[in-house]
Amino acid sequence: MTDSNQTIPSIPDIHDGALAARLQSALDNKTKPLGALGRLESLALRIGLVLGSETPVLEAPQMLVCAADHGLAARGVSAFPSDVTWQMVENFLAGGAAVSVLARQHGLALTVVDCGVRRDFQARPGLVSRRIAAGTADASVGPAMTPSQCAQAIANGREVVRALPGNALLLGEMGIGNSSAAALLLARLAGLDIDGCTGSGTGLDAAGLARKREVLREVLALHAAASEPLDALAAFGGFEIATLVGAVLQAAQERRVIVVDGFIASAAVLLAQALQPHVAQRCVAAHSSAEPGHALLLKHLGLEPLLNLDLRLGEGSGGALAWPLLESACRILREMASFEAAGVSRKDS
């Protein structure tokens, strides 16, 4: 897929030993026992490194929800019909979805991107059209996307993020059938067995899950030669995942903090990381999904989730729920007093 190479920006290593030492020293000197704020301290350290600041401020956070349909859904891999994709896009825009509610609660600007939904939408605020086609092709018959479609979707994601303000990007998605695409991508790129990567998605029963695994094994076998990241992405889809790959690459290049939601959003980060190995440095895993593949994926990326609430909704809902922890981590660095400033005695040495 050489025609996709031009869409992949270089992502430099942001490791800075001196800054890390200053951040750790600042945290250690706050008015608390050493390490008493636990993982909130490591979160503060990570955000400070991403933003290159000892006093990080999260500005104009953007919730980006990318939506598209999947041809593979015709094989019965989801408990819901494909029409739910466009219906949920309308729900996002009307403010009635979980991510809409949580974005309002936490002051997150919500942008919904039509990457390839099988429905035309009326233009309105909050909706961006970057439609490639009316859903991907059926991956059990041939590649879900052509190389040029894959490249265009990645370029679209980069373009969308370039137009958004702020220094933090929260990832969301919608697409009936996209947990199958995520499972296929994880199995291929991480070299894992597809059964362990595959869950019930939107709520398949035991028979439905067995059928889903059978279909996904067929798809993997059909595309056995699609081993490189972009080839696998084109083979398995979808348009929303490829658009999120571009969004992640652009956000990483701009040193935005990237808040990763569930299994499908994490699959986009997996692809971006496979293309540029320093992407995960900029990422915060919001939660561990109830989808079994998600824990495997986060382990592969070396990311530890902030929350474990047995969520399996997607949309960016987990990212929105975790968002206050990121704000708290930054405030600890900026506002919490040191022992010296507060006149508080340290523990006897």
Solvent accessible surface area in square Angstrom, and as a share of the most:
residue,aa,sasa,rsa
1,M,53,0.24
2,T,114,0.66
3,D,67,0.35
4,S,0,0.00
5,N,91,0.47
6,Q,157,0.70
7,T,12,0.07
8,I,32,0.16
9,P,11,0.07
10,S,84,0.54
11,I,3,0.02
12,P,78,0.49
13,D,78,0.40
14,I,12,0.06
15,H,131,0.58
16,D,60,0.31
17,G,42,0.40
18,A,63,0.49
19,L,9,0.04
20,A,21,0.16
21,A,62,0.48
22,R,115,0.42
23,L,0,0.00
24,Q,69,0.30
25,S,57,0.37
26,A,34,0.26
27,L,0,0.00
28,D,42,0.22
29,N,43,0.22
30,K,17,0.07
31,T,42,0.24
32,K,18,0.08
33,P,100,0.63
34,L,138,0.69
35,G,40,0.39
36,A,59,0.46
37,L,62,0.31
38,G,43,0.42
39,R,101,0.37
40,L,37,0.18
41,E,12,0.05
42,S,65,0.42
43,L,10,0.05
44,A,1,0.00
45,L,39,0.19
46,R,76,0.28
47,I,0,0.00
48,G,0,0.00
49,L,32,0.16
50,V,1,0.00
51,L,38,0.19
52,G,42,0.41
53,S,32,0.21
54,E,71,0.32
55,T,80,0.47
56,P,1,0.01
57,V,69,0.39
58,L,25,0.12
59,E,98,0.44
60,A,51,0.39
61,P,17,0.11
62,Q,8,0.04
63,M,1,0.00
64,L,0,0.00
65,V,0,0.00
66,C,0,0.00
67,A,0,0.00
68,A,0,0.00
69,D,2,0.01
70,H,5,0.02
71,G,6,0.05
72,L,8,0.04
73,A,17,0.13
74,A,92,0.71
75,R,63,0.23
76,G,39,0.38
77,V,3,0.02
78,S,21,0.14
79,A,52,0.40
80,F,100,0.41
81,P,87,0.55
82,S,31,0.20
83,D,78,0.41
84,V,27,0.15
85,T,0,0.00
86,W,47,0.17
87,Q,82,0.36
88,M,41,0.18
89,V,0,0.00
90,E,56,0.25
91,N,50,0.25
92,F,3,0.01
93,L,39,0.20
94,A,89,0.69
95,G,18,0.17
96,G,50,0.48
97,A,3,0.02
98,A,39,0.30
99,V,0,0.00
100,S,4,0.02
101,V,72,0.41
102,L,27,0.14
103,A,2,0.02
104,R,150,0.55
105,Q,124,0.55
106,H,41,0.18
107,G,58,0.56
108,L,10,0.05
109,A,50,0.38
110,L,43,0.22
111,T,15,0.09
112,V,1,0.00
113,V,0,0.00
114,D,6,0.03
115,C,0,0.00
116,G,0,0.00
117,V,0,0.00
118,R,104,0.38
119,R,109,0.40
120,D,119,0.62
121,F,32,0.13
122,Q,149,0.66
123,A,103,0.80
124,R,76,0.28
125,P,129,0.81
126,G,36,0.35
127,L,28,0.14
128,V,39,0.23
129,S,71,0.46
130,R,71,0.26
131,R,82,0.30
132,I,36,0.18
133,A,34,0.26
134,A,54,0.42
135,G,9,0.08
136,T,8,0.05
137,A,58,0.45
138,D,32,0.16
139,A,1,0.01
140,S,23,0.15
141,V,118,0.68
142,G,18,0.17
143,P,80,0.50
144,A,4,0.03
145,M,3,0.01
146,T,68,0.39
147,P,65,0.41
148,S,71,0.46
149,Q,49,0.22
150,C,0,0.00
151,A,11,0.08
152,Q,93,0.41
153,A,0,0.00
154,I,0,0.00
155,A,33,0.26
156,N,8,0.04
157,G,0,0.00
158,R,37,0.13
159,E,74,0.33
160,V,6,0.04
161,V,0,0.00
162,R,129,0.47
163,A,85,0.66
164,L,26,0.13
165,P,81,0.51
166,G,29,0.28
167,N,29,0.15
168,A,0,0.00
169,L,0,0.00
170,L,0,0.00
171,L,1,0.00
172,G,0,0.00
173,E,8,0.04
174,M,21,0.09
175,G,4,0.04
176,I,4,0.02
177,G,9,0.08
178,N,11,0.06
179,S,15,0.10
180,S,0,0.00
181,A,2,0.01
182,A,0,0.00
183,A,0,0.00
184,L,0,0.00
185,L,0,0.00
186,L,0,0.00
187,A,5,0.04
188,R,50,0.18
189,L,36,0.18
190,A,22,0.17
191,G,67,0.64
192,L,66,0.33
193,D,101,0.52
194,I,8,0.04
195,D,48,0.25
196,G,37,0.36
197,C,0,0.00
198,T,1,0.00
199,G,3,0.03
200,S,33,0.21
201,G,10,0.10
202,T,62,0.36
203,G,37,0.36
204,L,26,0.13
205,D,100,0.52
206,A,88,0.68
207,A,76,0.59
208,G,15,0.15
209,L,34,0.17
210,A,60,0.46
211,R,94,0.34
212,K,1,0.00
213,R,67,0.24
214,E,77,0.34
215,V,0,0.00
216,L,0,0.00
217,R,113,0.41
218,E,77,0.35
219,V,0,0.00
220,L,29,0.14
221,A,73,0.56
222,L,91,0.45
223,H,18,0.08
224,A,71,0.55
225,A,99,0.77
226,A,12,0.10
227,S,68,0.44
228,E,109,0.49
229,P,26,0.16
230,L,14,0.07
231,D,45,0.23
232,A,0,0.00
233,L,0,0.00
234,A,7,0.05
235,A,4,0.03
236,F,5,0.02
237,G,0,0.00
238,G,0,0.00
239,F,1,0.00
240,E,0,0.00
241,I,0,0.00
242,A,0,0.00
243,T,0,0.00
244,L,0,0.00
245,V,0,0.00
246,G,0,0.00
247,A,0,0.00
248,V,0,0.00
249,L,0,0.00
250,Q,8,0.04
251,A,0,0.00
252,A,0,0.00
253,Q,76,0.34
254,E,69,0.31
255,R,86,0.31
256,R,12,0.04
257,V,0,0.00
258,I,0,0.00
259,V,0,0.00
260,V,0,0.00
261,D,1,0.00
262,G,5,0.05
263,F,5,0.02
264,I,17,0.09
265,A,1,0.00
266,S,0,0.00
267,A,0,0.00
268,A,0,0.00
269,V,0,0.00
270,L,4,0.02
271,L,0,0.00
272,A,0,0.00
273,Q,43,0.19
274,A,51,0.40
275,L,35,0.18
276,Q,36,0.16
277,P,88,0.56
278,H,57,0.26
279,V,0,0.00
280,A,11,0.09
281,Q,53,0.24
282,R,0,0.00
283,C,0,0.00
284,V,6,0.04
285,A,2,0.02
286,A,0,0.00
287,H,5,0.02
288,S,16,0.11
289,S,14,0.09
290,A,49,0.38
291,E,11,0.05
292,P,64,0.41
293,G,0,0.00
294,H,0,0.00
295,A,58,0.45
296,L,66,0.33
297,L,0,0.00
298,L,4,0.02
299,K,166,0.70
300,H,99,0.44
301,L,15,0.07
302,G,60,0.58
303,L,13,0.07
304,E,114,0.51
305,P,32,0.20
306,L,33,0.16
307,L,40,0.20
308,N,112,0.57
309,L,96,0.48
310,D,108,0.56
311,L,38,0.19
312,R,128,0.47
313,L,99,0.49
314,G,16,0.15
315,E,5,0.02
316,G,0,0.00
317,S,5,0.03
318,G,0,0.00
319,G,1,0.01
320,A,0,0.00
321,L,63,0.31
322,A,0,0.00
323,W,1,0.00
324,P,47,0.30
325,L,61,0.30
326,L,0,0.00
327,E,75,0.34
328,S,48,0.31
329,A,0,0.00
330,C,1,0.01
331,R,128,0.47
332,I,36,0.18
333,L,8,0.04
334,R,79,0.29
335,E,109,0.49
336,M,47,0.21
337,A,42,0.32
338,S,32,0.20
339,F,23,0.10
340,E,119,0.53
341,A,85,0.66
342,A,51,0.40
343,G,70,0.67
344,V,72,0.41
345,S,101,0.65
346,R,113,0.41
347,K,189,0.80
348,D,129,0.67
349,S,160,1.03
